[in-house]
Amino acid sequence: MNPAEERRKARFEHYVQRTDSCWYWTGGMTPTGYGTFRVGKVQTGAHRWAWQWANGPIPEDMQIHHTCHTRRCVNPSHLTVVTRRQNLQNRRYDSWKDIDNRVSGVSDEPLTVTLSPEHSAWLRARAAETGETPDTLVTRAMYRYMARWLGKWKDTSPAPRE
C-alpha cells in the first residue's frame, strides 16, 4: 500500500468504532443512516470504501449489502456484493415484527384490494424491478399501514392543510 493510501486508511479507521460483531461508522452520515467517506472530491458510502479496501474494486452495476442489516456497519465480513434486485430482496422489514401478535379480531377471510390503473401499473413495475410478486408487495404495504396504525412508526407525512 502506498503512503497516501495508508494515510487515507488511517483517516478512515479514525471514524470506526469496533465491537465484537459490527464496526460502527462514527463519521459523516447520510439522512438514511449510511456512513459517508470523502477522498478528495469523491464522497461515497463508507461501507463501499471498507469493502473495496478488503476485496478490491466493486464490479460494475453491483451494490454492497449489509448482511448484518446495520447501515452504519463497515465490517468487511458483514458486507457482500449483490445485484440491485438481490439487495432489494435482502432488505429486512423490522416493522413487520410482532404485528400479527398485536392485532386482535382479524378474520381469516382473504383481503381484496382494488387499485387504480396508475397504482396497478406502479405495482407491476415494482414487482418486475424487485422480482417479488404483486401479492407480496401489497402484503408488505398492508403491514406497513398496520404498523403506522398501531403506532409503531412515527408518521412523518406533512399535516393536512385546513
CYANA upper distance limits for C-alpha pairs under 8 A (distance plus 0.5 A):
  1 MET  CA      5 GLU  CA      6.64
  1 MET  CA      6 GLU  CA      6.85
  2 ASN  CA      6 GLU  CA      6.77
  3 PRO  CA      7 ARG  CA      6.74
  4 ALA  CA      8 ARG  CA      6.68
  5 GLU  CA      9 LYS  CA      6.58
  6 GLU  CA     10 ALA  CA      6.61
  7 ARG  CA     11 ARG  CA      6.65
  8 ARG  CA     12 PHE  CA      6.69
  8 ARG  CA     39 VAL  CA      8.17
  9 LYS  CA     13 GLU  CA      6.59
 10 ALA  CA     14 HIS  CA      6.77
 11 ARG  CA     15 TYR  CA      7.72
 12 PHE  CA     16 VAL  CA      7.54
 12 PHE  CA     37 PHE  CA      7.94
 15 TYR  CA     25 TRP  CA      6.26
 15 TYR  CA     26 THR  CA      5.48
 15 TYR  CA     27 GLY  CA      5.67
 16 VAL  CA     23 TRP  CA      6.63
 16 VAL  CA     24 TYR  CA      6.12
 16 VAL  CA     25 TRP  CA      5.37
 16 VAL  CA     26 THR  CA      6.49
 16 VAL  CA     27 GLY  CA      8.31
 16 VAL  CA     74 VAL  CA      8.20
 17 GLN  CA     23 TRP  CA      6.04
 17 GLN  CA     24 TYR  CA      5.51
 17 GLN  CA     25 TRP  CA      6.91
 17 GLN  CA     26 THR  CA      7.36
 18 ARG  CA     22 CYS  CA      7.01
 18 ARG  CA     23 TRP  CA      4.75
 18 ARG  CA     24 TYR  CA      6.74
 19 THR  CA     23 TRP  CA      6.33
 19 THR  CA     24 TYR  CA      8.25
 21 SER  CA     75 ASN  CA      8.46
 22 CYS  CA     68 CYS  CA      8.25
 22 CYS  CA     70 THR  CA      8.45
 22 CYS  CA     73 CYS  CA      6.04
 22 CYS  CA     74 VAL  CA      7.76
 22 CYS  CA     75 ASN  CA      6.37
 22 CYS  CA     78 HIS  CA      8.07
 23 TRP  CA     72 ARG  CA      8.32
 23 TRP  CA     73 CYS  CA      5.63
 23 TRP  CA     74 VAL  CA      5.89
 23 TRP  CA     75 ASN  CA      5.53
 24 TYR  CA     72 ARG  CA      5.83
 24 TYR  CA     73 CYS  CA      5.25
 24 TYR  CA     74 VAL  CA      6.82
 24 TYR  CA     75 ASN  CA      8.41
 25 TRP  CA     35 GLY  CA      6.37
 25 TRP  CA     46 ALA  CA      7.97
 25 TRP  CA     72 ARG  CA      5.71
 25 TRP  CA     73 CYS  CA      6.65
 25 TRP  CA     74 VAL  CA      6.97
 26 THR  CA     35 GLY  CA      8.05
 26 THR  CA     72 ARG  CA      8.47
 27 GLY  CA     35 GLY  CA      7.10
 27 GLY  CA     36 THR  CA      7.54
 27 GLY  CA     37 PHE  CA      8.06
 28 GLY  CA     35 GLY  CA      6.26
 28 GLY  CA     36 THR  CA      5.75
 28 GLY  CA     37 PHE  CA      7.42
 29 MET  CA     33 GLY  CA      6.38
 29 MET  CA     34 TYR  CA      5.97
 29 MET  CA     35 GLY  CA      4.89
 29 MET  CA     36 THR  CA      5.94
 30 THR  CA     34 TYR  CA      5.80
 30 THR  CA     35 GLY  CA      6.82
 30 THR  CA     36 THR  CA      7.22
 33 GLY  CA     71 ARG  CA      6.49
 33 GLY  CA     72 ARG  CA      7.03
 34 TYR  CA     45 GLY  CA      7.12
 34 TYR  CA     46 ALA  CA      7.99
 34 TYR  CA     47 HIS  CA      8.43
 34 TYR  CA     71 ARG  CA      5.58
 34 TYR  CA     72 ARG  CA      5.88
 35 GLY  CA     45 GLY  CA      6.18
 35 GLY  CA     46 ALA  CA      5.48
 35 GLY  CA     47 HIS  CA      7.45
 35 GLY  CA     71 ARG  CA      7.91
 35 GLY  CA     72 ARG  CA      6.10
 36 THR  CA     43 GLN  CA      7.07
 36 THR  CA     44 THR  CA      6.03
 36 THR  CA     45 GLY  CA      5.01
 36 THR  CA     46 ALA  CA      5.22
 37 PHE  CA     43 GLN  CA      6.02
 37 PHE  CA     44 THR  CA      6.20
 37 PHE  CA     45 GLY  CA      6.65
 37 PHE  CA     46 ALA  CA      5.58
 37 PHE  CA     49 TRP  CA      8.10
 38 ARG  CA     42 VAL  CA      6.02
 38 ARG  CA     43 GLN  CA      4.55
 38 ARG  CA     44 THR  CA      7.00
 39 VAL  CA     43 GLN  CA      6.79
 44 THR  CA     48 ARG  CA      7.61
 44 THR  CA     49 TRP  CA      8.06
 45 GLY  CA     49 TRP  CA      7.18
 46 ALA  CA     50 ALA  CA      6.75
 46 ALA  CA     74 VAL  CA      7.12
 47 HIS  CA     51 TRP  CA      6.66
 47 HIS  CA     64 ILE  CA      8.03
 47 HIS  CA     72 ARG  CA      8.20
 47 HIS  CA     73 CYS  CA      7.31
 47 HIS  CA     74 VAL  CA      5.17
 47 HIS  CA     75 ASN  CA      8.23
 47 HIS  CA     76 PRO  CA      8.33
 47 HIS  CA     79 LEU  CA      8.12
 48 ARG  CA     52 GLN  CA      6.66
 48 ARG  CA     58 ILE  CA      8.46
 48 ARG  CA     64 ILE  CA      7.05
 49 TRP  CA     53 TRP  CA      6.67
 50 ALA  CA     54 ALA  CA      6.87
 50 ALA  CA     74 VAL  CA      6.27
 50 ALA  CA     75 ASN  CA      7.58
 50 ALA  CA     76 PRO  CA      6.49
 51 TRP  CA     55 ASN  CA      6.33
 51 TRP  CA     56 GLY  CA      7.81
 51 TRP  CA     58 ILE  CA      8.42
 51 TRP  CA     64 ILE  CA      8.31
 51 TRP  CA     74 VAL  CA      8.22
 51 TRP  CA     76 PRO  CA      5.81
 51 TRP  CA     79 LEU  CA      7.13
 51 TRP  CA     80 THR  CA      8.39
 52 GLN  CA     56 GLY  CA      4.96
 52 GLN  CA     57 PRO  CA      5.79
 52 GLN  CA     58 ILE  CA      6.95
 54 ALA  CA     76 PRO  CA      6.96
 58 ILE  CA     62 MET  CA      7.26
 58 ILE  CA     63 GLN  CA      8.19
 58 ILE  CA     81 VAL  CA      7.93
 61 ASP  CA     83 THR  CA      7.58
 61 ASP  CA     84 ARG  CA      8.33
 62 MET  CA     81 VAL  CA      6.87
 62 MET  CA     82 VAL  CA      6.19
 62 MET  CA     83 THR  CA      5.43
 62 MET  CA     84 ARG  CA      7.11
 63 GLN  CA     81 VAL  CA      6.19
 63 GLN  CA     82 VAL  CA      5.84
 63 GLN  CA     83 THR  CA      6.32
 63 GLN  CA     84 ARG  CA      6.68
 63 GLN  CA     87 ASN  CA      7.69
 64 ILE  CA     79 LEU  CA      6.71
 64 ILE  CA     80 THR  CA      6.04
 64 ILE  CA     81 VAL  CA      5.27
 64 ILE  CA     82 VAL  CA      6.61
 64 ILE  CA     87 ASN  CA      8.31
 65 HIS  CA     79 LEU  CA      6.03
 65 HIS  CA     80 THR  CA      5.77
 65 HIS  CA     81 VAL  CA      6.70
 65 HIS  CA     82 VAL  CA      6.91
 65 HIS  CA     87 ASN  CA      6.53
 65 HIS  CA     90 ASN  CA      8.46
 66 HIS  CA     70 THR  CA      6.88
 66 HIS  CA     71 ARG  CA      7.33
 66 HIS  CA     73 CYS  CA      7.92
 66 HIS  CA     78 HIS  CA      6.18
 66 HIS  CA     79 LEU  CA      5.34
 66 HIS  CA     80 THR  CA      7.26
 67 THR  CA     78 HIS  CA      5.71
 67 THR  CA     79 LEU  CA      6.49
 67 THR  CA     80 THR  CA      7.64
 68 CYS  CA     73 CYS  CA      8.40
 68 CYS  CA     78 HIS  CA      6.42
 69 HIS  CA     91 ARG  CA      7.97
 69 HIS  CA     92 ARG  CA      7.45
 73 CYS  CA     78 HIS  CA      8.13
 74 VAL  CA     78 HIS  CA      8.03
 74 VAL  CA     79 LEU  CA      8.08
 75 ASN  CA     79 LEU  CA      7.34
 76 PRO  CA     80 THR  CA      8.42
 82 VAL  CA     86 GLN  CA      6.29
 82 VAL  CA     87 ASN  CA      6.58
 83 THR  CA     87 ASN  CA      6.65
 84 ARG  CA     88 LEU  CA      6.76
 85 ARG  CA     89 GLN  CA      6.76
 85 ARG  CA    129 GLU  CA      7.23
 85 ARG  CA    130 THR  CA      5.65
 85 ARG  CA    131 GLY  CA      7.39
 86 GLN  CA     90 ASN  CA      6.51
 86 GLN  CA    130 THR  CA      8.30
 87 ASN  CA     91 ARG  CA      7.02
 88 LEU  CA    130 THR  CA      6.73
 89 GLN  CA    130 THR  CA      7.11
 89 GLN  CA    131 GLY  CA      8.34
 89 GLN  CA    132 GLU  CA      8.27
 93 TYR  CA     97 LYS  CA      8.37
 95 SER  CA     99 ILE  CA      8.20
 95 SER  CA    143 TYR  CA      8.23
 95 SER  CA    144 ARG  CA      7.28
 95 SER  CA    147 ALA  CA      6.83
 95 SER  CA    152 LYS  CA      7.77
 95 SER  CA    153 TRP  CA      8.16
 96 TRP  CA    143 TYR  CA      6.68
 96 TRP  CA    144 ARG  CA      7.73
 96 TRP  CA    147 ALA  CA      7.79
 98 ASP  CA    102 ARG  CA      6.89
 99 ILE  CA    103 VAL  CA      6.91
 99 ILE  CA    143 TYR  CA      8.00
 99 ILE  CA    146 MET  CA      8.01
 99 ILE  CA    147 ALA  CA      7.28
115 LEU  CA    119 HIS  CA      6.21
115 LEU  CA    120 SER  CA      6.13
116 SER  CA    120 SER  CA      6.51
117 PRO  CA    121 ALA  CA      6.62
118 GLU  CA    122 TRP  CA      6.77
119 HIS  CA    123 LEU  CA      6.55
120 SER  CA    124 ARG  CA      6.75
121 ALA  CA    125 ALA  CA      6.72
122 TRP  CA    126 ARG  CA      6.58
123 LEU  CA    127 ALA  CA      6.56
123 LEU  CA    134 PRO  CA      6.83
123 LEU  CA    137 LEU  CA      8.09
124 ARG  CA    128 ALA  CA      6.72
124 ARG  CA    134 PRO  CA      7.15
125 ALA  CA    129 GLU  CA      6.66
126 ARG  CA    130 THR  CA      6.61
127 ALA  CA    131 GLY  CA      6.00
127 ALA  CA    132 GLU  CA      5.59
127 ALA  CA    133 THR  CA      6.14
127 ALA  CA    134 PRO  CA      6.19
127 ALA  CA    137 LEU  CA      7.80
128 ALA  CA    132 GLU  CA      7.69
132 GLU  CA    136 THR  CA      6.91
132 GLU  CA    137 LEU  CA      7.51
133 THR  CA    137 LEU  CA      7.04
134 PRO  CA    138 VAL  CA      6.66
135 ASP  CA    139 THR  CA      6.54
136 THR  CA    140 ARG  CA      6.66
137 LEU  CA    141 ALA  CA      6.73
138 VAL  CA    142 MET  CA      6.68
139 THR  CA    143 TYR  CA      6.73
140 ARG  CA    144 ARG  CA      6.68
141 ALA  CA    145 TYR  CA      6.67
142 MET  CA    146 MET  CA      6.65
143 TYR  CA    147 ALA  CA      6.53
144 ARG  CA    148 ARG  CA      6.83
145 TYR  CA    149 TRP  CA      6.66
146 MET  CA    150 LEU  CA      6.48
147 ALA  CA    151 GLY  CA      6.76
147 ALA  CA    152 LYS  CA      5.75
147 ALA  CA    153 TRP  CA      6.69
148 ARG  CA    152 LYS  CA      6.20
148 ARG  CA    153 TRP  CA      5.48
148 ARG  CA    154 LYS  CA      7.56
148 ARG  CA    155 ASP  CA      7.40
